[in-house]
Amino acid sequence: MDHTDFYMDSQIVGAFPNPSLPTIDGSYGYEAYRSPGHLNLHNQLKAGKAPRCFYKTAAQRISFSVTASPAQGLLALSGFEFEDL
């Protein structure tokens, strides 16, 4: 698989390219999905919120806050948390 899907609650938002999955604060490129989750994410950002999202690997659930979308196809991420599965 050449990408890893990420979610906000149970809604799929988009995908990060493998193997460069985000794990530290910074801005990351992503593939946006035309989905209610993606729309919801951007609506929350416009409302001044920092929605929590997550993705899973074989061994971990990695969650993070989305703090901004500085450009199309780019998200600013922070507050990473790692949970072993």
C-alpha positions in Angstrom: 0.0 0.0 0.0 1.4 3.4 -0.9 -0.6 5.4 1.5 -2.2 5.4 5.0 -5.7 6.7 5.6 -6.4 9.0 8.5 -9.7 9.7 10.3 -11.5 12.2 12.5 -13.6 10.2 14.9 -15.1 7.6 12.5 -15.0 9.7 9.4 -12.3 9.2 6.8 -10.5 12.5 5.9 -7.6 11.6 3.6 -4.3 9.8 3.3 -0.7 10.3 4.0 1.9 8.9 1.6 4.0 6.0 2.8 6.6 5.7 4.2 6.8 9.4 5.3 4.0 9.3 7.8 3.8 12.3 10.2 5.1 11.7 13.7 6.4 15.2 14.9 4.9 18.7 14.8 5.1 20.2 11.3 3.4 20.6 8.0 2.6 17.6 5.9 1.3 16.9 2.4 -1.8 14.7 2.2 -4.3 13.4 -0.4 -7.7 14.8 0.4 -10.7 12.5 0.0 -14.0 13.9 -1.2 -15.8 12.9 2.0 -17.9 14.3 4.8 -14.9 13.9 7.1 -12.7 16.1 5.0 -15.5 18.8 4.8 -16.0 18.5 8.6 -12.3 18.9 9.2 -12.1 22.1 7.2 -15.3 23.5 8.8 -13.8 22.9 12.2 -10.6 24.7 11.2 -12.6 27.7 9.9 -14.4 27.8 13.2 -11.1 28.2 15.0 -10.9 24.6 16.3 -8.0 22.1 16.2 -9.7 18.8 15.4 -8.1 15.5 16.6 -7.4 12.9 13.9 -5.6 9.6 13.9 -4.1 6.9 11.7 -3.1 3.3 12.5 0.0 1.3 11.7 0.4 -2.4 12.4 1.7 -1.6 15.9 0.3 1.8 16.9 -2.6 4.3 16.8 -1.1 7.7 16.2 -3.3 10.7 17.0 -2.7 14.4 16.4 -4.3 17.8 16.2 -4.8 19.6 12.9 -4.1 23.3 13.6 -4.2 24.7 10.1 -4.3 24.1 6.3 -1.8 26.6 5.0 -2.2 25.5 1.4 -4.2 23.0 -0.7 -3.0 19.5 0.1 -1.0 20.6 3.2 -1.9 20.3 6.9 -0.2 21.7 10.0 -0.1 19.0 12.6 0.8 19.0 16.3 0.3 17.3 19.7 1.1 13.7 18.6 0.2 10.8 20.9 1.2 7.2 20.4 -0.8 4.2 21.7 0.4 0.7 21.3 -2.2 -1.7 19.8 
